Amino acid sequence: MNWLSLSFAQPFLLWGLIALPVIWWLLRLTPPRPQSETFPPLKILARVIKREETPHKSPWWLTLLRLMLAALVILALADPVLNPREKAASGNAALAIVLDNGWASSPDWDERAATAARLIGDARADDQPVVLALTAEEQNQEIGPFDADTALERLAAARPRPVPVNRPAIYGRVATALEDLPGAAIAVLTDGLATSGDEAAFRQLFGGGPAEILWAAPERLTVTAATDAQNTAEAFEVTATRAGGDAAPRQVVAYASDDKGRRVAETVITFGTGAARGTGRMQVPFELRNDFVSVGIEGENQAAGLRVLDENTRRRRIGLLSQSEADQAQPLLSPLYYIKRALSPFADLVEPSSPELTEAIPELLDQKPAVIVMADVGTLPEAARRAIIDWVDGGGTLLRFAGPRLAAADNDEDLLPVRLRLGERSLGGALSWTEPQPVAEFPATGPFSDLAPPRDVVVNRQVLAEPSPDIVERSWANLADGTPLVTGVKRGEGQIVLFHVTPEATWSNLPISGSFVEMLRRIVQLSRNQGALAEANAEGGKALAPYRMISADGLLVPPSPEAEPLAAGDRAVTLKNPPGLYGSEEGVVAHNLLAPDAELTPLARPQAPAPMSAIRYGFDQQQPLKGPLFAAALALLALDTLAVLWLGGGLRRKPKLARGAAALLAAAIGLAMIAPDTARAQDERAGEAEAIDAISKTRMAYVITGNASVDATSRAGMAGLSQFLAAKTALEPGEPAGINIASDELAFYPLIYWPVDPAAAMPSEEAIARIDAYMQSGGTVLFDTRDQYSTGFDSSSASPATLRLREILSGLNVPPLEPVPEDHVLTKSFFILPEFPGRYRGSPLWVEASLNAPVRTDRPVRVGDGVTPIMITGNDFAGAWAIDESGQSLLPTVPNDPLQRLYAMRAGVNIVMYMLTGNYKSDQVHVPILLERLGQ
Amino acid sequence: MARIGEVSPRVASSDALVRARARAALLPDLLVEAGRVANNVIAGWHGRRKRGIGENFWQFRPYVEGEAVSRIDWRRSARDEHLYVRDREWEAAHTVWLWSDPSPSMLYKSHLAPVSKESRALVLILALAELLSRSGERIAWPGVTDPFSARNGAERLAAQLMHAPELAARPDLMPVRRFSDVVLAGDFLDPVEETIAWLDQLARHGARAHLIEIADPAEEAFPYTGRTEFSDPETGDKLTAGRAETLADDYRRLYIARREELASWCKRLGWSYTVHHTDRPAAQALVAVHLAMSAEVGYQMEGSR
């Protein structure tokens, strides 16, 4: 069932629509049930309700809504499909797709690819192998057979190429591949343009006896190609060719771009009725025309719509002619030397092989130069003279320079712009009164009018023009005294220019000035090209590197990796040599897709041995409507629910509903705001948690020596001290932190307790350096050698722990030390302590010596700044502080004296307080004075 | 959608047995609750134990110049130098008629209120009965019991009610005599003219009435929206409103107007008219009625002097 490009998979379900009137009748009969309410003051209410409202029926729009709902559901169940397409090929053994991806397929490539993808999709449904061949690709491309998925992948990778299609070769390969797949369907997806060898190609392709042929060609060939660009005398002519068979008159816009891609000129090309070719003229100044790098057809996004231009249309070929062959040995004196240097950057210079004028001039003219430079050539042989005159009349520019020969020769009216006096004029020198003349401002009428006159140029010698009425307008440059330096005149379509000085620096220094180059360039720009030359290019036979390529969609792009240098004389456009510019910045050769005389012929449908059906290019627009219809039905259902709620007054009566929704919404927003938080949390750095942990509370730190018993004692000691601190002072330390001095961050801890264990490995230099840095930056290390009673009575002997301590300290910057003096802050920072016992008694506590602190009798505490970075004891503090989980002391003091343990604890408190408060206790001496001042 | 109002199932059936049983189940609860409420109020309730017109001796007090000489108790005065007056206890037999509306409309209870109107009315009346009998008043229920005085007045009244036959929607108020107080708790939703016509005989008898209008908040606020069918619990009449919220203002005006009219009529007669909403605590109404009654008592005392 197909109806308005809508088809139904299950059309019989549409009979359900008949039920609609019944539904309507039912809906009309059952009104929404009113909310039933008991209401005692009914009599009062009855006075308000004047008439009894008895709606037997639901409102008409609600009925309509529900009817639509029912109809939508029925329609959706019938499974409608918009823009259905029939399967093109089915039931064949295999499918071969030959797809043209040449330049002409670029504009609607997506449609072509979609068509191919559709065919492959059908093949997948039938589980057929697929042969996929692209005609513009290399001949050795892989064509399959693939399974459908691979073919789809390859198709997705396929792109249109800016080259012509190569049907014979590719079709041949497909035919070979199809030999193994008899009964295959062949889908020929052409670009609609004929190429040479098409007939044979199709014969070959269809030779295997395909089961079915699908033929796809564009319905209309709309490609327009820029086939020619000619820089003629008056205008730049662009020729465009459109595909034959397009009979309607048509106008296209052609544009010209410069090397930066800027659009510098435009013209309209009009195709007459039935005409396949049209020409447009861009009438722009000559200088601008020489800037053209490419011409294109507006709106043609394919490679043939753009045509690149090269020196053939832009650069001038200049023939050089000189008679002073003998001077070649001394190049600086050669009359052509400065001319060559000046012209070579922007012109092709051609020199005749023979100095003989009768041979040289025809040879030059054969090469169709735009300009012929004659350096001091006097009289020409008659045949050569005739040829030169004809050439000038035909548009050539003859640039002559003066010299002794010219000065001595007779006046040749046809080849000189002005009559010359015989001989030359000498300015300055031994026999002249005159001074060498500088160059005056260029006349405003001449071609040099906008050039800056060379101030530093002086002319010593020149040929003089006979005064004549038109001498002024023929003068392109004058000397300061008004005599012409450069004269020019138009002859026919060409012109003749004469420099009244020699081309070398003998008569003047003009040839070695910058202005000479400018003037020559201007003259060359004024010249007209005399036709393209087939073979010659600047590099002369060498292969040219790709410079700018035309992409498949008609843009100038950098070359792709597969572009190869263009061999001389190779004009075939292939994938290796895609169209574009070859060469380098200095000079390029245009490699264009189409020859100037190319025609775009529509491809005729070939004779086929099998049933051939045409398919169209186009996107797959099939769209199942089941989902949207169900969605619409669902929306209507929601609408109906809302309407019923509204009719029943539920929307107002249920503020809780709104509150619930608001709460849900708030929860959702809250969640959304929480989510980034968790995301942020994940980006914390490693070890950050430990760092935060370490600094959020003051923690006692001890060095992990690696000796388990020492470490356990240290930990228990720190725990005991922490407990004691918490009990006696305002400080409530956190868990003791065991630190690895080699890796852990030390700066978090105010005090590090280091039980020196001779059995443990000596800390590495880096670790010592870290400790040093820690001490320098304000931390304190409490070294405990725990060897008070193991050193023996011999003061010169040292225990292993002491030795190890000395070893450690040797790597540290240890300040001068002293035992804690009586008036040190340590003795008063919390408890008043005369000594600092630990498990042992008697070892002094060494601290940084406060050498400079004055001992004042009026103060009980020595005043000094800073906190000692190092403390050393041998009393085994940790052993005295150590407690177990139940709070009982772990180790007995030596001697076993509870008071000693208490003192040890107090020593620990004093040390910690000293660490945390610094020398603040020494300021307590001011308290009496402060109190006195406060009036206490 | 939950309904706003419902008919309390307790007395929904006309079946006498079911109702009696349900009432029996209810009354102890109510009595307890009434006792609790009365205990709350008793502090502010000055009983009748004071001087006044009565038979029994109350106190001797010094004679004050200007009092009737005949009131001097000479026998007491003869004992010493002072003159004494014998006060007697005020024993004015005050009868308070209590009545709560038993009509089906009182069974209404909306979700805004914790109890039905009938329940609240009964609680109030029994609480009053408790209070009154505690202070020695005679209480009665028109159509159920004659005035009686007992300490356990509330219990007796409840028992009487339990065993009473079908209660008339509007009891005969003929037995109510002059100087009696009548406490009427009901919703007074009938047309004002009918209510006035019914209560007019009280006025003509010279009794003083205290009307307690028990109102459900839903009846006053009219929170109905949307298409609603209203049914009268008394008559079974049904009324459908297409969009009930549009009626709210008009209805509320009429509802308040009825109350105002009734209240002003009561005021004119010197009666009290208390409006009590069932979502408020019962004690509130009790205090209000108590105030109205005690003010009246004070007035009567002044008059009796």
Contacts between the chains, C-beta under 8 A, distances in Angstrom:
chain1	res1	chain2	res2	distance
A	32	B	227	6.6
A	34	B	227	4.3
A	34	B	228	5.7
A	34	B	229	4.3
A	34	B	240	5.5
A	35	B	1	6.2
A	35	B	3	7.1
A	35	B	224	7.6
A	35	B	226	6.1
A	35	B	227	6.4
A	35	B	228	4.6
A	35	B	229	6.9
A	36	B	3	7.1
A	36	B	228	7.6
A	36	B	229	4.9
A	36	B	231	6.9
A	37	B	3	5.8
A	37	B	4	6.0
A	37	B	5	5.8
A	37	B	224	6.2
A	37	B	228	5.3
A	37	B	229	6.8
A	37	B	230	5.4
A	37	B	231	7.3
A	38	B	3	7.6
A	38	B	5	5.0
A	38	B	6	6.3
A	38	B	7	5.3
A	38	B	108	6.1
A	38	B	230	7.7
A	38	B	231	5.7
A	38	B	233	5.4
A	39	B	5	6.4
A	39	B	108	7.8
A	39	B	219	7.6
A	39	B	224	8.0
A	39	B	230	4.0
A	39	B	231	6.8
A	39	B	232	7.0
A	39	B	239	8.0
A	40	B	105	3.8
A	40	B	106	7.9
A	40	B	108	4.7
A	40	B	117	7.9
A	40	B	187	6.4
A	40	B	189	5.6
A	40	B	216	7.6
A	40	B	219	6.4
A	40	B	232	7.0
A	40	B	233	5.9
A	40	B	234	7.4
A	41	B	187	8.0
A	41	B	189	5.0
A	41	B	219	5.3
A	41	B	251	7.8
A	41	B	255	6.1
A	42	B	230	5.6
A	42	B	231	7.2
A	42	B	232	3.8
A	42	B	235	7.6
A	42	B	237	5.9
A	42	B	239	6.1
A	43	B	189	6.8
A	43	B	190	7.4
A	43	B	191	6.7
A	43	B	232	7.3
A	44	B	189	7.1
A	44	B	251	6.4
A	44	B	254	4.9
A	44	B	255	5.5
A	44	B	258	6.5
A	45	B	230	5.9
A	45	B	239	6.2
A	45	B	241	7.8
A	45	B	247	7.0
A	45	B	251	5.6
A	46	B	237	7.6
A	46	B	239	5.9
A	47	B	254	5.9
A	48	B	247	5.1
A	48	B	250	4.4
A	48	B	251	4.9
A	48	B	254	6.4
A	49	B	239	5.8
A	49	B	241	5.9
A	49	B	247	6.5
A	52	B	239	6.7
A	52	B	240	6.6
A	53	B	240	5.5
A	53	B	241	6.4
A	53	B	242	4.5
A	54	B	240	6.2
A	55	B	242	6.6
A	646	B	226	7.9
A	647	B	226	6.6
A	647	B	227	6.0
A	648	B	1	6.6
A	648	B	226	4.5
A	648	B	227	5.9
A	649	B	224	7.5
A	649	B	225	3.3
A	649	B	226	1.8
A	649	B	227	6.6
A	649	B	228	7.2
A	649	B	243	7.0
A	649	B	244	6.7
A	649	B	245	6.6
A	650	B	1	5.8
A	650	B	225	8.0
A	650	B	226	6.5
A	652	B	225	4.4
A	652	B	226	7.4
A	652	B	245	6.6
A	653	B	1	6.6
A	653	B	223	7.6
A	653	B	225	5.0
A	653	B	226	6.8
A	654	B	1	7.6
